[in-house]
Amino acid sequence: MPTAAGWIGRWNARDVLVLKAMSLVLGEHLQGKISTQCYHSTGHGGAKACVQAVIDQVEQYHYVCRSDVNSYYASIDHDILRKQLADLIDDTSVLILIGRMLARLDDVDAELLTVEKGITKGNLPCRLY
């Protein structure tokens, strides 16, 4: 779907259910393996905890630098992500599902394009990466 910022991918209802299930399964497999300083991950406190951590530490530093990687989700390399997840997850069926989620087609103006890099920002499992 076109927007002022570019194209936004949409998942159909069935895909959203599968992504939600994958998010729950991935959460179980990755629990305790993701740094507690990754505040975007479920159970790590989100933006509120991140801001509180900065407030708690700011007195110790002269400067604070806030940064963000431009187009982070769009730049994720599928091969690197699969290898990193394979190091953390022993369940082959889960890894196959992740591969299928990554190897998707996007419909852009009635043309099916193979997505070889990046993940859809806002899909449920992306909160774990």
N, C-alpha and C positions, 0 to 999 in steps of 0.2 A: 504494500500500500504506500503510495507516495505521500511524503510530508515535506514541509519546508526544510527539514534537516536532512532529507534523503529518503531512502526506502526503509520501511519497517516491516519485518516479517510477522505473519499471523499464523497461529496454530489453530487447527480446528478442535472442536470439543473433545473428540476421542483422543487426539494427540495430547491435549492438556491433561487428561486423566492419566495417560501413560507417563507424562513428564512428572506429574505429582507423585505417582507411585515410585518412579525412579529417584526422585528427590528424597523420599522416605527411606528407600533402600540404601542409597548412597550415604545418607546421614548416618545410618547404622554402621556401614562399613568404614566410614571416615571418622567416626566419633573418637576423640582422643588423639587423632593424627593431624589435626589442623591446629595451628598455633592459636592460642586464646587471644592473641593480638590481631587476629583477622576478624574484626568486629562485624563485618558484613555477614559472616557465617551464622547460621541459626544457633541460638543459645549463647552467643558471645556478646550480647548487649546492644548491638546495633550502633547507630549514630550517637545516641545518648551516652553509651559507655565510652565510645571513642572520644567524645568531647570531654567527658569527665577525666579520662586518662591524661589528656593534654593539660587540663586545668591542674591536675595533681602534680604534673612534672614541669610545668612551664617556669616555675621559680628557679629551677636548677640550670636554666639555659639563658643565654643572651639573645638568641634568635630562634624563631620557630618558622619552619618552612612547610607549607601545605602543598602537596603535589598530587597529581592524578595523571595516569597514563592516558594520553589521548586515544580514543577509540579502543580501549582495552579489550573489550569483548570481541570486537570485530577483528582484532589482530591475533587472537589465540590460534596457534598452530595445532592442527588436529593431531598430527603424529606425536608431537611433544606431549600434548595433553594425555593421549592414550598411553604413552609410555610411563608417564608420571602416575597415572591412575592404576596401571598394571602393577606398579611397585607397591601400591597401597591396598589393592583389592585382589583377593585370591579367587573370587567367584567368576569363572569364565562367562557364564550367562549374563552377568551384570556388565562385564566388559563388552560383550557382543551388543547388548542394548545401547550402551554408550556410543559404540561405533556407528550403529544405525542412526542414532539421534544426530551425530555429527555429519554423517554422509547423507545429506538431505538435498532435495531439489527445492528451489524457490521459483515461484511463478511470477515473472516480471513481464508485464504487458503480453500475457499469453505465451511467453517463451519460458521453458523450463531450464533453469540454470543450476548446474552442480555447484554446491557450496563446498569449497576446498579449504577455506580458512575462516575462522571466526565462529562465534556462537551467538544465538539470538539473545540480546540483552533483555533481561527480565524473565527469561524462562526459568522455571523453578530450580532445576539443578545448577544453574549458573551461580546461585548464592553459595554454593559449596566450593567453587574454584577460587 
